[in-house]
Amino acid sequence: MFKSHGPILKTDCTAPSISDKGLFPLSFRAYNVVGTQMFAFPAQMDLLSRICLFRKGQSILNESVRDRDFPLVHNQSERCSASQTPIVDLLLLIRSAHIQWNRRDVIRKLWANKTCWTDLQVQHVFLLGTTPNKHQMDRIAREARRHKDVIQQDFLDSYRNMTYKFLLGLQWAIAFCPQAKWLLFIDDDFFVYPKLLSAFLGSLHPNFRYHLTLGSQHTNSEVIRDISKWGISKNLYAPEKYPNFVSGGSHLLGSELALELYIGSRFTDYFPLDDVFTGILLNKLLRTTLHSNNMIITFPKVRYKLQTHRIMTLHGVPRPSQQRLLWWRFGMNQACKISSHPTV
């Protein structure tokens, strides 16, 4: 299903190290403090050599794990077809739940509306799991037919299955929107400011698509050992700390790095916390996360502290009225009209 979209490499994938785009050598024979031994998580293998083989055009996924190949309930294979949208600067992969109809409706009108992005070619899809509720599944089916932007996969939508939703986004982007340059994974209770995010992406060199993962970074985080939704047993993960990771609610990935993350996921056991899982993969790939002060996870408690000149994404905006109010406060009502006046 997946083929390498980049140039075919002529590198010796069995060498003790390979040159990574001419920037620095990546040793994958002897991991050290920047490699996987510090945060070991199965399966331990020569992952970079497998990616090297993939980029040379060889099939590698037949030896990978098969415990997450869920069928698609709803797909939008033409949503991002190269014939209709040959250029996609940014693909918004919006994680939502089946009951959040109102959130999706307002997001479609605001920051997922591609006409509101004057400097970028933008596409979006909503990522959903399933529910046992037949009425809600039928309603999702009608929504998918009407808006043609709902991607639903056959796994139960729950917090501990969020990693499946992340993998769904990676898989869909690679298979059905390979021309996308950047991927923004974002939850439906976030606000996105198109103007600042457009300016930021426009300032980046294209080579960053091979390396960049950007978000609100967590460093030196301790593993929680309890029965909460964040609790992880020692049988699943033995180390007492996690590798660096960025919050799963809003993080930006370069498209080439997204491909490597997906390949890495196929050789890595499932981990139920999606942001930590991404950090584990990046650690195996010898990649580092970057922190952004412009991707804000905690909503400012005092209104005057909401600095519109420094916010690309903002968490804590679950109500449609809040989305509309921020749209108005950020001055986006002039760039893209919406149907109703903002209210609190």
C-alpha positions in Angstrom: 0.0 0.0 0.0 2.8 2.4 0.8 5.7 3.3 -1.5 8.5 5.7 -1.0 7.6 9.0 -2.5 11.1 10.4 -2.2 14.2 9.8 -4.4 15.5 6.3 -4.4 18.6 6.1 -2.2 21.9 4.5 -3.2 23.2 4.3 0.3 24.6 1.1 1.8 22.0 0.4 4.5 24.2 -2.1 6.3 27.0 0.5 6.9 27.7 1.4 10.6 26.1 4.8 10.0 24.3 6.7 7.2 24.5 10.3 6.3 21.1 12.0 7.0 20.6 14.6 4.2 24.1 15.7 4.6 23.5 17.3 8.0 24.9 14.8 10.4 25.6 11.1 10.6 23.1 8.9 12.4 24.7 5.9 14.1 22.2 3.0 14.3 24.6 0.2 15.2 25.6 1.4 18.7 22.9 3.4 20.5 24.0 5.7 23.2 22.4 8.3 25.4 20.6 9.8 22.4 19.4 6.4 21.2 17.0 3.8 22.3 18.8 2.0 25.1 17.9 4.8 27.6 14.2 4.4 27.0 14.0 0.9 25.7 10.6 -0.2 24.4 10.0 -3.2 22.1 10.8 -4.1 19.6 14.5 -3.3 19.7 15.9 -3.4 16.2 17.9 -1.7 13.5 15.0 0.6 12.6 17.0 3.2 10.6 18.4 0.5 8.4 14.8 -0.6 7.6 13.8 2.9 6.7 16.9 3.1 4.5 15.8 -0.1 2.7 12.3 1.3 2.3 13.7 4.5 0.7 15.6 2.3 -1.7 12.3 0.8 -2.8 12.3 -2.4 -0.9 9.3 -3.9 0.8 9.7 -4.1 4.6 6.2 -4.0 6.1 5.5 -7.7 5.6 7.6 -8.4 8.7 5.9 -5.7 10.8 3.2 -5.9 13.4 -0.4 -6.5 12.3 -2.4 -5.7 15.5 -3.6 -2.3 14.3 -4.8 -2.9 10.7 -8.4 -1.9 11.3 -10.6 -1.5 8.3 -11.9 1.9 7.3 -15.6 2.5 8.0 -15.6 5.8 6.1 -12.8 7.0 3.8 -12.5 10.1 1.6 -9.9 8.9 -0.9 -10.6 11.8 -3.2 -10.4 14.5 -0.5 -6.7 15.2 -1.2 -6.2 13.6 -4.6 -3.2 14.9 -6.5 -5.3 15.6 -9.6 -7.6 17.9 -7.7 -5.2 19.4 -5.2 -1.6 19.1 -6.6 -0.3 21.4 -3.9 -1.0 20.9 -0.2 1.1 23.0 2.1 -0.7 21.9 5.2 -2.9 19.0 6.1 -5.0 19.4 9.2 -5.6 16.1 10.9 -8.3 16.9 13.4 -9.0 14.3 16.1 -12.6 14.3 17.1 -15.2 12.1 18.9 -18.5 10.9 17.5 -20.5 13.2 19.8 -18.7 16.4 18.9 -21.0 17.4 16.0 -21.1 21.1 17.0 -17.3 21.4 17.3 -16.8 20.0 13.9 -19.4 22.3 12.4 -17.8 25.4 13.7 -14.2 24.3 12.8 -15.3 23.7 9.2 -16.5 27.3 9.1 -13.4 28.8 10.8 -9.8 27.5 10.8 -10.5 24.4 8.7 -12.0 26.5 5.9 -9.3 26.6 3.3 -10.5 30.0 2.0 -9.3 31.5 5.3 -5.7 30.5 4.6 -4.6 33.2 2.2 -0.9 32.1 2.0 -1.2 28.3 2.1 -3.0 25.5 0.3 -4.7 23.7 3.2 -6.8 20.6 3.4 -8.4 19.0 6.5 -10.0 15.7 7.7 -11.6 14.7 11.0 -10.3 11.4 12.5 -12.8 9.3 14.4 -13.1 5.8 15.9 -16.3 3.9 16.4 -19.1 3.7 19.0 -21.5 0.9 19.9 -24.4 3.4 19.5 -26.0 2.6 16.2 -27.9 6.0 16.1 -24.6 7.9 16.5 -22.9 5.7 13.9 -25.7 6.4 11.4 -25.4 10.1 12.1 -21.7 9.9 11.4 -22.4 8.2 8.1 -24.7 11.0 7.1 -22.1 13.6 8.1 -19.4 11.8 6.2 -21.6 11.7 3.0 -22.5 15.4 3.4 -19.1 17.0 4.2 -16.8 14.4 2.7 -14.2 15.1 5.4 -14.8 12.4 8.0 -12.3 9.5 8.2 -13.5 6.7 10.5 -11.7 3.5 11.4 -13.1 0.4 13.1 -11.6 0.7 16.6 -13.5 1.8 19.7 -13.1 5.6 20.3 -11.6 5.9 23.8 -8.7 7.7 25.5 -6.5 4.6 25.7 -7.1 4.1 21.9 -5.9 7.6 21.0 -2.7 6.1 19.6 -4.8 4.3 17.0 -6.2 7.7 15.9 -2.7 9.1 15.6 -1.7 6.1 13.4 -4.8 6.5 11.4 -3.8 10.1 10.6 -0.3 9.1 9.6 -1.5 6.2 7.5 -4.2 8.3 5.7 -1.8 11.2 5.0 0.8 8.9 3.5 -1.7 6.9 1.4 -4.1 9.6 0.3 -2.3 12.9 0.6 1.3 12.2 -0.1 1.8 15.7 -1.6 1.2 17.4 1.8 4.3 19.2 3.0 3.3 19.6 6.7 0.9 17.7 8.9 -0.8 19.3 11.9 -2.3 16.9 14.4 -4.8 18.8 16.5 -7.7 18.0 18.8 -11.1 19.5 18.2 -10.9 21.6 21.5 -8.1 23.7 20.1 -8.1 27.0 18.3 -5.8 27.6 15.3 -4.7 31.0 14.2 -4.1 30.7 10.4 -2.2 34.0 10.0 0.6 33.2 12.5 0.9 29.5 11.5 1.1 30.5 7.8 3.9 32.9 8.5 5.8 30.3 10.5 5.6 27.6 7.9 6.5 30.1 5.2 9.7 30.9 7.1 10.9 27.2 7.2 13.4 25.7 4.8 12.0 22.7 2.9 14.6 20.4 4.5 12.9 20.7 7.8 10.2 18.4 6.5 12.7 15.6 7.2 13.4 16.5 10.8 10.8 18.8 12.5 8.3 17.9 15.1 7.1 20.9 17.0 4.7 21.4 19.9 4.5 21.9 23.6 7.4 19.8 24.8 7.5 17.6 27.9 11.0 16.7 29.2 12.2 14.4 31.9 8.5 13.3 32.6 8.0 10.6 35.2 5.9 7.6 34.4 2.6 7.5 36.4 2.1 4.2 38.2 -1.6 4.1 39.1 -4.9 3.1 37.7 -5.8 6.5 36.1 -6.1 6.9 32.4 -2.5 7.9 32.3 -1.3 5.0 34.4 1.3 2.7 32.9 2.4 -0.6 34.4 6.1 -1.7 34.7 5.2 -4.8 32.6 4.3 -2.5 29.7 7.1 0.1 30.2 9.9 -0.5 32.7 11.8 2.8 32.7 10.7 5.4 35.3 10.9 8.3 32.9 9.8 8.9 29.3 11.8 10.3 26.4 11.1 13.8 25.4 7.7 14.2 23.7 5.3 16.9 22.6 1.7 17.2 23.7 -0.5 15.1 21.4 -3.2 17.8 21.4 -1.3 19.9 18.9 1.8 19.0 17.1 3.4 19.8 13.8 5.2 17.2 11.7 7.2 17.4 8.5 5.8 15.0 5.9 9.0 13.1 5.4 9.4 12.6 9.2 5.8 11.5 9.3 6.6 8.7 6.9 9.5 7.5 9.1 7.2 7.7 12.2 4.7 5.4 10.5 7.3 2.9 9.5 8.7 3.0 13.0 5.3 2.4 14.4 5.0 -0.8 12.5 8.0 -2.2 14.3 7.0 -0.9 17.8 4.6 -2.4 20.3 1.4 -0.5 21.0 1.6 2.2 23.7 -1.8 3.7 24.8 -0.6 7.3 25.4 -0.2 8.7 21.9 2.1 11.6 22.7 4.5 9.3 24.6 4.3 6.8 21.8 5.4 9.4 19.4 8.3 10.3 21.7 9.3 6.7 21.8 9.3 6.5 18.0 11.3 9.7 17.7 13.8 8.3 20.2 14.2 5.2 18.1 14.7 7.4 15.0 17.3 9.5 16.8 15.2 12.6 16.3 14.6 15.4 18.8 11.5 17.3 19.6 11.3 21.1 19.5 9.4 23.2 22.0 7.1 26.0 20.7 5.9 28.8 23.0 3.3 29.4 20.3 1.4 26.1 20.8 -0.3 26.8 24.1 -1.8 24.0 26.1 -3.2 26.0 29.1 -5.7 28.7 28.3 -4.7 32.0 29.9 -6.9 32.6 33.0 -6.8 36.4 32.5 -8.2 37.7 29.2 -5.8 40.5 28.7 -2.9 37.9 28.8 -4.2 36.4 25.5 -1.5 37.7 23.2 -2.7 37.3 19.7 0.7 38.0 18.2 2.2 34.8 19.6 -0.4 32.1 19.4 -0.5 29.5 16.6 -2.7 27.0 18.4 -4.5 27.3 21.7 -6.0 24.6 23.9 -9.2 24.8 26.1 -11.6 26.0 23.5 -14.3 23.3 23.5 -17.4 25.4 22.9 -18.3 26.7 19.4 -19.1 30.1 21.0 -15.5 30.3 22.3 -14.2 29.4 18.8 -16.2 32.2 17.2 -15.2 34.7 19.9 -11.5 34.0 19.4 -11.9 34.2 15.7 -13.3 37.7 16.2 -10.7 38.7 18.7 -7.9 37.5 16.4 -9.3 39.7 13.6 -10.0 36.8 11.4 -13.6 37.9 10.8 -12.3 40.3 8.2 -10.4 37.6 6.4 -13.1 35.0 6.5 -16.8 35.8 7.3 -18.8 33.6 9.5 -22.6 33.3 9.8 -23.1 34.4 13.4 -21.7 37.0 15.8 -19.4 35.7 18.5 -21.0 35.2 21.9 -19.6 33.8 25.2 
